Amino acid sequence: MKLDHHLNSSVTALDASNYDIVKVSAGRTLHMDQTDFILPTYHSEFAMIITEPVGKPKESTPQSTVMKKPKLMETVAKDDGTLDRINKLPESLLARILSLLPSTKNAVRTCLVSKRWQYLWTSIDNLTLLCESPSEAEKFVPFVDYAFAQRTNSKIRKFYLDCWDMPSYSLHIDQWLTYVIKSKVEHVVLNSTFFKVYILPQSFYTCSSLVTLGLRNCAFDKGVVISWKSLKTVKFMTVELDDEAIVKLLTGCPSLETMELTFFHGFHHLEIKNTNLKTLKLHNFWLLYGGDHSLQIVAPYLQHLVIPGNLDDFKCRLVNVSSLVSAELTFDIRCEIQDNSCRDYHRVFWTLVQDYLQKLRHVNELSIGTWFAEVLFMMQLDGAQLPELKCKCLTLKLHITKYNLYGVASLLRASPHLETLNIHMDVEVNFLQCRYESSNLHQGDNIDLESWISNSVFPSLKSVNIICPTFIGMCRTGRHDRLFQLSKFLLKNAKVLEKFVIMAKRTRCGLCSRNCVSAYSSGLAAKLLCCQRHSTKFMMSFHESRFCMSRMQVVLFLGT
């Protein structure tokens, strides 16, 4: 497949100082300056590093431009036949290996491995094109045109474009997109790091082969008809969407299963009639002063709802989410009014939280954050009654303080069917609270947890998992007593508890220069050994690892 005359005319000569490629009229001699690159493979014995000489090519006239191909000076692998074993691999597998490199630029560089590899990069089925700074922009377009012109594979499975300022190169990008559409592309990511939006071209809205689409700082053209029949996943960030665009998107994507919107704005009504769309994620509201900061969600077939991040004063109302299986409400709402005139403002959100609990009382999995827990506490102080939840798995993503501990306890009391409790200790962020919030929260200063939810038992709770954070400051004395207090309360009142797991990541604290997270976690487990417990037989374990929670360091069995 060949590009038109515009693309071919722009790849005659490229500057080797940046993208390290020069095409000469007599052939396809390529030069690369000193570069170290790693070739990822399916087995460690294939991995190697190649180093080229430092020198630049000598200057010469355009007619006689010929450069010597640099020799392979060094390899990490010993001379044990590794290169021969690599070269014996089938070209399809070698092309797959090249497709795993971080960018197409890295794949082009492998032309120096051997004669067999000279054109191997032209057969990869994905293009990852990066222009991450203005200094690269001048040579970026010729390089991309060259990469397209040299391709021998008619199929492009994935097209990833990360460009500093996409609107400035919209004519070129439009043409590249036309090419990948003709090549039956399945996965497209367009990431413009400049806030000026790029308008998608007309030809893009009817790409029938598209399966996943990621957009950042892009917008839909007015009046277009969207027809993405195969599209299953969309991930949009700072994409301009009004109510009309949302309707066209949902109508034109009958196979859509997952929709993620980050820094969203512009639409106020989200009605999802598509029975295939099961997952919706709304992360961070893009605050624009003025206008209506509210959204109504009507999604009777939706199964998973995730709303994290900062919503400012955004009000998201759940009208119909009757099929939800899991819900994550870990967002923050903050008031910037520093007097007592914001009572009505907060009451609106209290009512909203009460409505959330009513609409989500049937879900199997529920996750809440710090703000949600604090509001639950203030609502309880005001006399509000929480509905009984059918939740079997509750996840707390927060830093437990004296203000949200009682909100958590109230939610536990309202969850008699709870079987698994996960506590993800989050970073403690000291938001500036308004006077109204502070005056309400400080009512919990002298409240005792036992008296707050006296005589409460957890008849179904079988598993408690505490994941300690990796941030600094665990060494600060007395700041984590609330977690111990909650853990002690759970041990005492969980009738059928089977597992109590504490997990920590081995890391060095920036304050004390010690592994205080691990020390605190193991100390917590040791303190809990001496606490009263209701369950006659259960296991307590402490896990610690350097990279992931996988290796058990200490196992303590508690029982009769």
Disulfide bonds with the S-S distance in Angstrom:
none
